[in-house]
Amino acid sequence: MALRDVLRTVAQTPHRLRRRALVTCTPEQELSEVRDRSGPRMARRLEWYDLVGLGVGGMLGAGVFVTTGRVARDTAGPAVFVSYVVAGVSALLSSFCYAEFAVRVPVAGGAFSYLRVTFGEFVGFFGGANILMEYVLSNAAVARSFTDYLASTCGVTEPDAWRIEVDGIASGYNALDVPAVALILLLTLCLCYSTKESSMLNMVLTAFHLLFFAFIIVAGFWNGSASNLVRPGGLTPYGARGVLDGAAVVYFSYIGYDSASTMAEEIRDPARALPVGIAGSVLLVSALYCLMSLALCVMLPYNEIAETAPFSSAFREKAGWKWASGIVGAGASIGIVASLLVAMMGQARYLCVIARARLVPVWLAKVHPSTGTPMNATIFLGLCTATIALFTELQIVFEMISIGTLLAFYLVANALIYNRYAKLGTTRPLHVLLFLLLLTLSSIGFSLSRRIDGRWRWGMALFGAVSVAVITIFHWTAQQDVAEPSAEWTVPMMPWPAAASVFLNVFLMTTLKLRSFQRFGIWSFVITIFYVCYGVHSTYTAEENEAVNAMIHHANVDIS
């Protein structure tokens, strides 16, 4: 491209942003012409039970083995199970929003597609890119945790024994994790081969993992003592603030259900399978997470729980149960492999659909004609995940995750309300947007009053009452205007579940550390710059080319 062309393109950026940033597409376009840009269709070979298995396999292991020990020891104490309850309720409400969108727009783009058809191209890209970052970072964290548990299985207790320390690299990035890289590359090859075979592998791993969970829960309660829940500092040694702060950290354990929604193009009966697979897997996993965290805390006082491989260490510390440490390490390793397999499957489909929209290079959207998988996206993200897992320590990754996921889920809940009332219904868009703004502001006020005011009761009561009042007023003023929902599955009792999801996601975001927001700000800046410099020009040029081709086609038809 000549320098003159580049300068002309730069000069047209404001015009192109006005033209493209808020442009939406219809569900029909997503299901036809946009999906056709990938070439061959993804193979519809999955059943509803595959989706449940993928949802359960994607969540089990990702969080309970990676975050529970750290949160119990340093953030929530024995009440870590309450943190899982709070995070689970928020995830369940978000899963309802995802399920309705997935039934209505059964494509592989997840949050990106739902936001794009509702709020436009830029919001879709912003939300999709944030959750894609969370996938890559959390997968890297899970892969490094795999090394800890595999070493524990072999009787190695030193955390970095299987990592290679390199001088001359900054601390936190100098412990090279070769086993984690090997695992990621192996799973990348598996995912390139076939989705159905990958799902079957996940089902086998998940079945063994559920048996292993049952062993840990039963053995933990059998060998533990309820007194460990209240000593040395009581059930909540860090107070209610610690429990809620812990909920935001463990929330990344629920990222896996989002992976299930990205399988929409490969499910044979999306309308029936998606609600069952998405919401059902969240309910099952939430119960298991609570029981697992309770079992850990009854085995040992919270201040004696190890930060790395906590379950293996807990059994090792109990007299007469050292033999169980190897079993725990092996079972945890299997669970981590299953969760990593599903999450890597989901992240590739996110990138594939973003590439279909031409917001990233379109070669990432290609589906291999033989395997029916998004091979280019799978390989590219596999290499990115492996690179981060090789260098970056767990604590650094933990500080960067959760906020992007919470933001994406917050946006999807807003999108569901807007889509149901303003697009499908007859309520004025300004009315709905004003409601969403007031709900967000009252949620922020409630959350900040908890952090700023030492007693924080009056502020929370005031803003909590405002939030309920805003939802109630909107419910009674907009409900009569909204169109009747379709025969497909929809979220019941709207707008309450989606509004509660908005409230909880905002609340959990405000519990994260300042460093999370700093790194989120940097990433958001990078996303915005990429969109302004590449995405908007790519989609604008493609739109112009399609318009020209359509004119040529009509001219040829008229001549003939």
Disulfide bonds with the S-S distance in Angstrom:
none
